[in-house]
Amino acid sequence: MANDARGFTLLEMLVALSIISIAALTLVRLDAYAVRTAGDLDESTMAGIVAQNRAVELWTDPAPPAIGASASSVANAGRSWRIEQRVAPTADAALLRIDLIVRPESGRGQAALTIIRPSR
């Protein structure tokens, strides 16, 4: 055969198609991972907002919260959230440490927030 009439062999075509299909499958998996991560990020962001809302409520309430652990549920952004709250004294008797953990009732993602507020 003349050099200008040469083409690809069947084996070369099969190898090229295999490489292209592997690359395409990798991109599809990466896209699915990106979608799942975006959903988790949305829930974590909303959980952070719910935690900040609860922290503002605790900070602005004239009466300090009782020392100990408690849990409650709240609705925000059309979803139900579970708030776990732990109140503990600090080395300074005039301050309380409040740890908040917010999780969606169903789904993934969570947020944790710690605040210090006056005990009186």
Residue pairs with C-beta under 8 A, 6 or more apart in sequence:
8 16
40 108
40 109
41 109
42 109
43 104
43 107
43 108
43 109
44 109
44 110
44 111
46 76
46 77
46 79
46 81
46 104
46 109
47 81
47 102
47 103
47 104
47 109
47 110
47 111
48 102
48 111
48 113
49 76
49 77
50 74
50 76
50 81
50 83
50 102
50 111
51 83
51 100
51 101
51 102
51 111
51 112
51 113
52 113
53 76
54 74
54 83
54 85
54 100
54 102
54 113
55 98
55 100
55 113
55 115
58 65
58 85
58 98
58 115
58 117
59 115
59 117
64 96
64 117
64 118
64 119
64 120
65 85
65 87
65 96
65 98
66 87
67 87
67 88
67 89
67 96
68 86
68 87
69 84
69 85
69 86
69 87
70 84
70 85
70 87
71 82
71 83
71 84
71 85
72 82
72 83
72 85
73 80
73 81
73 82
73 83
73 105
74 80
74 81
74 83
75 81
79 104
79 105
79 107
80 104
80 105
80 106
81 102
81 103
81 104
81 105
82 102
82 103
82 104
82 105
83 100
83 101
83 102
84 100
84 101
84 102
84 103
85 98
85 99
85 100
86 98
86 99
87 96
87 97
87 98
88 96
88 97
88 99
89 95
89 96
89 97
89 119
90 96
90 97
90 116
93 119
94 118
94 119
94 120
95 116
95 117
95 118
95 119
96 116
96 117
96 118
96 119
97 114
97 115
97 116
98 114
98 115
98 116
98 117
99 112
99 113
99 114
100 111
100 112
100 113
100 114
100 115
101 110
101 111
101 112
102 110
102 111
102 112
102 113
103 109
103 110
104 110
